[in-house]
């Protein structure tokens, strides 16, 4: 980047031309020396009054000693003769000019003098009027003090304002995505953003067919809808709900086969199924949870299954969340426009060869002939009893593909000192989950732009983003991110997510990358001091879990530090995980949070995070937290090598020194010039990029700093490499080699994964050392 310093210069007062009364005006005074002495005072007054008239280029005044002898009646001048007619001591000048231009010159001198006096009086009046006017003008707006800025910002965020914004958003007569996007564009401009853009992308969407998917028992010929209702009992109002329940980008068509209970489709579950059954073209009944859906589908496809029925076990559901009769939606799109990844409508457009359909727990119980009932602590998980005859069914999936436009709205609040460093704030405006999210986003924009009217300008640029196509695979965020990836890789500082901020009311959960764990904990602890329920507030619940949503592109592809606050309807200690991959028909924000107090809490926590990220001279990132997280992921020493543990320890030592009191000048912006502080911030920002690996299992983040929910902290690539070793012994389609070669291949994958982690740790350590050298070599 090239930098230029812009200096404000003020020109001095304009200097007018020097006025000359006449050119070469040399007068010989016809006075004798006695008269000169007598008229001394008068002559002094004359010289003072004619000082302006003597500013000519005629040269110095004549010397009195060199003047000609003065005669009583007549004096001779080099310029001509004149007679002295009278001697009156009351006159300053006792002469008359000869006829001609010399008398006019004297008159001109007096005219110029009076003209200058008039101009002076006029200017004096203008100055008096200006000072009088400015005394009535309010003093210029001063930016608020940093200690008061946060309190004032949070005070302006209220539940009533969010409620009003939500009611305005819900009142749109046209509920299409385009209408919502255009509404947000107008709102953001009206709230004070001066740089707002509305863009669209034509993408390949997978939508439910005109008729819902069905599951038919071939022995009884009974047809079921995905929610478990018999096909012939469908009412006129059931079609929208049934169309909502589908797997986007699943293969379409029909498949016949036997029902196979594979539980969570773990390696152990699949081994048990394969040992007793022929799995080719069978239909797996799979629980969501414990591993990414895309990873499970890859294993099932490799084993030869033809179809998959997905459900959530009621025993895994949060307390009070009754899901027996609820079907849901999932997307098989890992992110972005499938048409850009080589998929097309003509080629089928599906992202898997499997026919995939979500079903309700009630229908799963029927198909598995499971005796399980109940929910909660006494709940018995759904499972097919031993020696039970497996049902033979026909699964029909009728998804349709079409090209449609999705819309993104992006607005900028420009920074002053570092306008090319971006803090992104992302929400969604799709019709399923976007209502409460958009209201919070609008409230944040209103509160921040109000601060700019009071004189505050952020240090870094804030980029507000409302994404389209989020429900079908974060399409809008991926497409915008890919279009701007070059700039974002070098300039994006952080991503603050508002993907689905209020999806329950039981648990306040914060998710952040390790770099932002400390900041996130501080913010959550501050808000919990004024807990909305009052008293007995839980402690901070912060983790680095990978979550679905628009945040995935920025965390997974660019390694931008991320943070997200949300209220959830989940257990405090969630064990099954990945249930958030299921998208239920969204409850309205008014139903979930009638008083909008939960929305207010999320808005305030998000606002504090944004303010710290755009305003702190040194970014609130903590490299020591990354080093501690790395060591925590390597606790299982049986699976790691000594060089790996040694590198992790070295990274911790350097990161601890980097944040120590000894290095305080390097971290204190008051003791460093702006260019070095900027370089320090770039080092802090880029640390997470060291942990991006080229490829990982389907559905698993490439950024190895994020954990898999419900799992012991471990690098995901190591965890799935261990599972791959076990999977080699399960599948017959791994590689067409003998068993010895197969084992060598699997263990080589494990060694390669260990090598990638070692390389990532050393890369992060080199970056920290660069930061140390930077401030050691460049003194104050």
Protein Blocks (a to p, Z undefined) as FASTA:
>chain_A
ZZdddddddddddddddddfbghiacdddddfklmmmmmmmmmmmmmmmmmmmmccebpa
ddfklpccddfkbccdfkbccddfbdcfkbmbdcdddedjklmmmmmmmmmmmmmmmmmm
mmmmmmmmmmmmmmmpccddddddfklmmmmmmmmpcfklmmmmmmmmmmpmblcfklmm
mmmmmmmmmnopabdcddddddddddddfbdcddddfklopacdfkopafklccfklmmm
mmmnccehiaedddddddddehjopaklmmmmmmmpcfehpacdddeehiafklmmmmmm
mnopabdcddddfklpcehiacklpccdddfbfgdjfklnopafknnopabfbdcddddf
klmmmmnopabecedjklccddddehiacdddddddfbdcddddddddddddddfklmmb
ccdddddfbfklmmmmmmmmmmmmmmmmmmmmnopacfbdcdddddehklnookmmmmmm
mmmmmmmmmmpmbdcdffblpgcjkbccddddfklmmmmmmmmmmmmmmgfkggjiacdd
dddddcedjklmmmmmnopacdddddddddfbdfkgomlmpccddddfklmmmnommmmm
mmmmmmmmmmmmmmmmbacbdfklmmmmmmmmmmmmmlpcfklmmmmmmmmmmmmmmmmm
klmmmmmmklccfklmmmmmmmmmmmmmmmpcfbdcehiafblkbccehiacddfklmmm
mmmmmmmmmpmklbacdfklmmmmmmmmmmmmmmmmmmmmmmmmmmmmmmmmmmmmmcZZ
